[in-house]
Amino acid sequence: MQLVAQLTRIDVLFALALFFARDETDADSNETARALASLTALEASERAALERCVSRYERLPPVKRREWVDHKLRLITQSRWELDETIHPSHIAERLREEPEYVQRLLFARLPEATRHAVHAALGRVVEDRGCESNVSPDLVAVIWSAFLRSFVSHFDLAHQAPVDRLNGVELARLIHLLGTRETALACRSVPEMETVAAFLRRFAAEDARVITAHLTKLVNVEPQRVILAEKTVRESLLAESEPSAMLYRVGLRTLAIALAELSDEHAQYAAQKLPVEAARWLHQAVDGVRAEEIAGDLKQAIVAEVDSLASGILHAARSRGAHAESADVTA
């Protein structure tokens, strides 16, 4: 969480430096160089984060660069008073454990009613919050709550929303499972003997085996390098997880990490905080690992497109179910 807060701070500092480095009279001026010249006092750990920020910024087209700066500057004045409803309760519980008991009570009193029950379960105990704000300055409570919110990423922190960003926790878990079965099917395409594939699929639950088989029949004309990458992902996951469903989940997380590695750290954290804490930690490690690997750019972009397409399909299905439910209510 501290890393995300630092990266958000670096983004805002760089955006401010770019804003003041703008030269409206000279379109060819090097605003980036002038902005960096004003940030030489940053510490070594911050300079590494700044380099990554600059690298992402310079990959944007000119129009998108201006939009990025304007978005980051809005974060300075934008108030955030509500907790993102997609955050997994285990992250809230983990953050509360870092605070003294009286601060826990103040924060817990601010949580939505539906969230409190889940956080109680994650904490393994009940937090007594009645009357905890009666002797505390409202301004102090507001400062504590604001600092607590900054431990997480909000959709306000995202310069743009990819389809995966719009998924809630249940939908994201569905995407991860779908990615796991699809990637496993891709890996199976490297096996020439169908008897070997059939024997491999028998280790999975009947429904998972059926879905993997369905993917196999649809995935045709796949680039050899894409199959090789899927085979590597599945092989590594098999070594790490002996239980088939856990293996599929790990494969799905790894594939999601490849797509998230192409986005900013805020996008990766926004996805991770929707998952249980342990899964979120592994996803962060996977994203860092992907960024350190040499995966061909066109291969990464293909996976980004796959993830976007599958996430969009899940969102469309959710909207269709919602519309159907509303129609049923009206006609009942």
C-alpha positions as CSV (number, residue, x, y, z in Angstrom):
1,M,0.0,0.0,0.0
2,Q,2.9,2.4,0.8
3,L,4.4,1.7,-2.6
4,V,1.1,2.7,-4.3
5,A,0.9,5.8,-2.2
6,Q,4.5,6.7,-3.2
7,L,3.8,6.1,-6.9
8,T,0.6,8.2,-6.8
9,R,2.7,11.0,-5.2
10,I,5.4,10.7,-7.8
11,D,2.8,10.9,-10.6
12,V,1.3,14.1,-9.1
13,L,4.7,15.7,-8.6
14,F,5.7,14.9,-12.2
15,A,2.3,16.2,-13.5
16,L,2.8,19.5,-11.5
17,A,6.4,19.8,-12.9
18,L,5.1,19.2,-16.5
19,F,2.3,21.8,-15.9
20,F,4.8,24.5,-14.9
21,A,7.2,23.4,-17.7
22,R,4.6,24.0,-20.4
23,D,5.6,26.5,-23.1
24,E,2.5,27.4,-25.1
25,T,4.5,29.5,-27.5
26,D,6.9,26.7,-28.4
27,A,5.2,23.4,-29.4
28,D,8.6,21.7,-30.0
29,S,10.0,22.5,-26.6
30,N,11.1,19.6,-24.4
31,E,8.7,19.9,-21.5
32,T,9.8,16.5,-20.1
33,A,13.4,17.6,-19.7
34,R,12.5,20.8,-18.0
35,A,10.1,19.0,-15.7
36,L,12.7,16.5,-14.7
37,A,15.2,19.3,-14.1
38,S,12.9,20.6,-11.3
39,L,12.7,17.1,-9.6
40,T,16.4,16.5,-9.1
41,A,16.1,16.6,-5.3
42,L,14.1,13.4,-5.2
43,E,15.6,10.5,-3.2
44,A,17.0,7.4,-5.0
45,S,14.0,5.2,-4.3
46,E,11.7,8.0,-5.6
47,R,13.8,8.5,-8.7
48,A,13.3,4.8,-9.7
49,A,9.5,5.3,-9.5
50,L,9.9,8.6,-11.4
51,E,11.8,6.9,-14.3
52,R,8.9,4.4,-14.6
53,C,6.4,7.2,-14.6
54,V,8.3,9.1,-17.3
55,S,8.6,5.9,-19.4
56,R,4.8,5.4,-19.3
57,Y,4.2,9.1,-20.0
58,E,6.5,9.2,-23.1
59,R,4.7,6.2,-24.6
60,L,1.5,8.2,-24.8
61,P,0.6,10.3,-27.9
62,P,0.7,14.1,-27.4
63,V,-3.1,14.5,-26.9
64,K,-3.1,11.7,-24.3
65,R,-0.2,13.3,-22.5
66,R,-2.2,16.5,-21.9
67,E,-5.1,14.4,-20.7
68,W,-2.8,12.5,-18.3
69,V,-1.4,15.7,-16.8
70,D,-4.9,17.2,-16.3
71,H,-6.2,14.0,-14.7
72,K,-3.3,13.9,-12.2
73,L,-3.8,17.5,-11.3
74,R,-7.5,16.9,-10.6
75,L,-6.4,14.4,-7.9
76,I,-4.9,17.2,-5.9
77,T,-8.3,18.9,-5.4
78,Q,-10.6,15.9,-5.6
79,S,-12.2,14.8,-2.3
80,R,-12.6,11.1,-1.7
81,W,-14.9,10.3,1.2
82,E,-16.4,7.0,0.2
83,L,-14.7,3.6,0.4
84,D,-14.6,1.8,-3.0
85,E,-17.2,-1.0,-2.7
86,T,-15.1,-3.5,-4.7
87,I,-12.3,-3.7,-2.1
88,H,-12.0,-7.2,-0.6
89,P,-12.7,-7.2,3.1
90,S,-9.4,-8.9,3.9
91,H,-7.5,-5.8,2.7
92,I,-9.6,-3.6,5.0
93,A,-9.0,-5.9,7.9
94,E,-5.3,-6.0,7.2
95,R,-5.1,-2.2,7.1
96,L,-7.1,-1.9,10.4
97,R,-4.7,-4.3,12.1
98,E,-2.0,-1.7,11.6
99,E,-3.8,0.9,13.7
100,P,-4.2,1.2,17.5
101,E,-7.6,0.1,18.9
102,Y,-9.2,3.5,19.2
103,V,-8.3,4.4,15.6
104,Q,-9.7,1.0,14.5
105,R,-13.0,1.9,16.2
106,L,-13.2,5.3,14.5
107,L,-12.5,3.8,11.1
108,F,-14.9,0.9,11.6
109,A,-17.7,3.3,12.5
110,R,-17.3,4.8,9.0
111,L,-17.5,1.5,7.1
112,P,-20.7,0.7,5.2
113,E,-23.0,-1.6,7.2
114,A,-22.7,-4.5,4.7
115,T,-18.9,-4.2,4.8
116,R,-18.7,-4.4,8.6
117,H,-19.9,-8.0,8.8
118,A,-17.3,-9.2,6.3
119,V,-14.5,-7.3,8.0
120,H,-15.5,-8.7,11.3
121,A,-15.1,-12.2,9.8
122,A,-11.8,-11.3,8.3
123,L,-10.5,-9.8,11.6
124,G,-11.8,-12.8,13.6
125,R,-13.2,-10.5,16.2
126,V,-15.8,-7.9,16.8
127,V,-14.8,-4.2,16.8
128,E,-16.9,-2.2,19.3
129,D,-17.6,1.2,17.6
130,R,-20.6,2.6,19.4
131,G,-20.1,6.2,20.6
132,C,-16.4,6.2,19.5
133,E,-16.7,9.6,17.8
134,S,-18.5,11.4,20.6
135,N,-15.3,12.9,22.2
136,V,-13.2,13.3,19.0
137,S,-13.0,16.3,16.8
138,P,-14.9,15.9,13.5
139,D,-12.0,17.4,11.7
140,L,-9.6,14.8,13.2
141,V,-12.0,12.0,12.3
142,A,-12.1,13.4,8.7
143,V,-8.3,13.4,8.5
144,I,-8.0,9.9,9.8
145,W,-10.7,8.6,7.4
146,S,-9.1,10.4,4.5
147,A,-5.7,8.9,5.3
148,F,-7.3,5.5,5.5
149,L,-8.9,5.9,2.1
150,R,-5.5,6.8,0.6
151,S,-4.3,3.3,1.5
152,F,-6.4,2.1,-1.4
153,V,-6.8,2.9,-5.1
154,S,-10.1,4.4,-6.2
155,H,-11.4,4.5,-9.8
156,F,-10.7,8.3,-9.5
157,D,-7.0,7.4,-9.5
158,L,-7.2,5.8,-12.9
159,A,-6.5,8.0,-15.9
160,H,-8.8,5.7,-17.9
161,Q,-10.7,2.6,-17.2
162,A,-10.0,-0.7,-19.0
163,P,-12.7,-3.3,-19.1
164,V,-10.9,-5.3,-16.3
165,D,-11.1,-2.2,-14.1
166,R,-14.9,-2.2,-14.3
167,L,-15.2,-5.7,-12.9
168,N,-16.3,-6.3,-9.3
169,G,-14.6,-8.9,-7.1
170,V,-16.9,-11.8,-8.1
171,E,-16.5,-10.9,-11.8
172,L,-12.8,-10.6,-11.5
173,A,-12.6,-14.1,-10.0
174,R,-14.7,-15.3,-12.9
175,L,-12.3,-13.7,-15.3
176,I,-9.3,-15.3,-13.6
177,H,-10.8,-18.7,-13.8
178,L,-11.8,-18.2,-17.5
179,L,-8.2,-17.1,-18.2
180,G,-6.9,-20.2,-16.4
181,T,-9.0,-22.6,-18.5
182,R,-8.3,-20.7,-21.7
183,E,-4.6,-20.6,-21.2
184,T,-4.5,-24.3,-20.3
185,A,-6.3,-25.1,-23.5
186,L,-3.7,-23.1,-25.4
187,A,-1.0,-25.0,-23.8
188,C,-2.7,-28.3,-24.7
189,R,-2.3,-27.3,-28.4
190,S,1.4,-28.1,-28.1
191,V,0.6,-31.7,-27.4
192,P,0.2,-33.7,-30.6
193,E,-1.4,-36.8,-29.1
194,M,-5.1,-36.4,-28.1
195,E,-4.8,-39.4,-25.8
196,T,-2.2,-37.5,-23.8
197,V,-4.4,-34.4,-23.7
198,A,-7.4,-36.5,-22.6
199,A,-5.4,-38.1,-19.8
200,F,-4.2,-34.7,-18.6
201,L,-7.8,-33.3,-18.5
202,R,-9.0,-36.2,-16.4
203,R,-7.2,-34.6,-13.4
204,F,-9.6,-31.6,-13.5
205,A,-13.2,-31.3,-12.2
206,A,-15.7,-32.4,-14.9
207,E,-16.9,-28.8,-15.5
208,D,-13.4,-27.4,-15.8
209,A,-12.4,-30.2,-18.2
210,R,-15.5,-29.5,-20.3
211,V,-14.6,-25.8,-20.5
212,I,-11.0,-26.5,-21.4
213,T,-12.2,-28.8,-24.2
214,A,-14.6,-26.2,-25.5
215,H,-11.7,-23.7,-25.6
216,L,-9.6,-26.2,-27.5
217,T,-12.2,-26.5,-30.3
218,K,-12.4,-22.7,-30.7
219,L,-8.8,-21.7,-30.5
220,V,-7.5,-22.2,-34.0
221,N,-4.8,-20.4,-36.0
222,V,-2.9,-19.5,-32.9
223,E,0.6,-18.1,-33.3
224,P,3.3,-20.6,-32.2
225,Q,4.8,-18.1,-29.8
226,R,1.5,-17.7,-28.0
227,V,1.2,-21.4,-27.5
228,I,4.8,-21.6,-26.2
229,L,4.1,-18.8,-23.6
230,A,0.9,-20.6,-22.5
231,E,2.8,-23.9,-22.2
232,K,5.4,-22.1,-20.0
233,T,2.8,-20.6,-17.8
234,V,1.0,-23.9,-17.3
235,R,4.2,-25.8,-16.7
236,E,5.3,-23.4,-14.0
237,S,1.9,-23.4,-12.3
238,L,1.8,-27.2,-12.3
239,L,5.1,-27.2,-10.4
240,A,3.8,-24.7,-7.9
241,E,0.3,-26.1,-7.4
242,S,-0.5,-29.8,-7.3
243,E,-4.3,-29.2,-6.8
244,P,-5.9,-28.7,-10.2
245,S,-8.3,-25.8,-9.3
246,A,-5.4,-24.0,-7.6
247,M,-3.3,-24.5,-10.7
248,L,-6.0,-23.0,-12.9
249,Y,-6.3,-20.0,-10.6
250,R,-2.5,-19.5,-10.7
251,V,-2.5,-19.7,-14.5
252,G,-5.3,-17.2,-14.7
253,L,-3.6,-14.8,-12.3
254,R,-0.3,-15.0,-14.3
255,T,-2.1,-14.3,-17.5
256,L,-3.9,-11.4,-15.9
257,A,-0.6,-10.1,-14.7
258,I,0.8,-10.0,-18.2
259,A,-2.1,-7.6,-19.2
260,L,-1.8,-5.5,-16.0
261,A,1.9,-5.1,-16.5
262,E,1.1,-3.0,-19.6
263,L,-0.9,-0.6,-17.5
264,S,0.1,1.6,-14.6
265,D,0.7,0.5,-11.0
266,E,-2.6,2.0,-10.0
267,H,-4.5,-0.4,-12.4
268,A,-2.6,-3.4,-10.9
269,Q,-3.4,-2.3,-7.4
270,Y,-7.0,-1.6,-8.2
271,A,-7.4,-5.2,-9.5
272,A,-5.3,-6.7,-6.6
273,Q,-7.4,-5.1,-3.9
274,K,-10.5,-6.8,-5.2
275,L,-8.9,-10.2,-4.4
276,P,-8.1,-11.9,-1.1
277,V,-4.8,-10.6,0.4
278,E,-2.7,-13.7,-0.4
279,A,-3.9,-13.7,-4.0
280,A,-3.3,-10.0,-4.3
281,R,0.3,-10.4,-3.1
282,W,1.0,-13.1,-5.6
283,L,-0.6,-11.0,-8.4
284,H,1.8,-8.1,-7.5
285,Q,4.8,-10.4,-7.6
286,A,3.6,-11.8,-11.0
287,V,3.2,-8.3,-12.4
288,D,6.8,-7.4,-11.2
289,G,8.1,-10.7,-12.7
290,V,6.4,-10.0,-16.1
291,R,7.9,-6.5,-16.3
292,A,11.4,-8.0,-15.7
293,E,10.9,-10.7,-18.4
294,E,11.5,-10.2,-22.1
295,I,8.1,-11.0,-23.6
296,A,7.6,-9.7,-27.2
297,G,5.6,-6.6,-27.4
298,D,3.1,-7.9,-29.9
299,L,2.6,-11.0,-27.7
300,K,1.8,-8.8,-24.7
301,Q,-0.6,-6.7,-26.7
302,A,-2.3,-9.8,-27.9
303,I,-2.9,-10.9,-24.3
304,V,-4.1,-7.4,-23.4
305,A,-6.7,-7.7,-26.2
306,E,-7.7,-11.2,-25.0
307,V,-8.2,-10.0,-21.4
308,D,-10.1,-6.9,-22.5
309,S,-12.4,-9.0,-24.7
310,L,-13.1,-11.6,-22.0
311,A,-13.7,-8.9,-19.4
312,S,-16.1,-7.0,-21.7
313,G,-18.0,-10.3,-22.2
314,I,-18.4,-10.8,-18.5
315,L,-19.6,-7.2,-18.1
316,H,-22.1,-7.6,-21.0
317,A,-23.4,-10.8,-19.5
318,A,-23.8,-9.1,-16.1
319,R,-25.7,-6.2,-17.7
320,S,-28.0,-8.6,-19.6
321,R,-28.8,-10.5,-16.4
322,G,-29.6,-7.2,-14.6
323,A,-31.8,-6.1,-17.5
324,H,-33.6,-9.4,-17.5
325,A,-34.2,-9.3,-13.7
326,E,-35.6,-5.7,-14.0
327,S,-37.9,-6.9,-16.8
328,A,-39.1,-9.8,-14.7
329,D,-39.9,-7.5,-11.8
330,V,-41.9,-5.2,-14.0
331,T,-44.0,-8.0,-15.5
332,A,-44.5,-9.8,-12.2
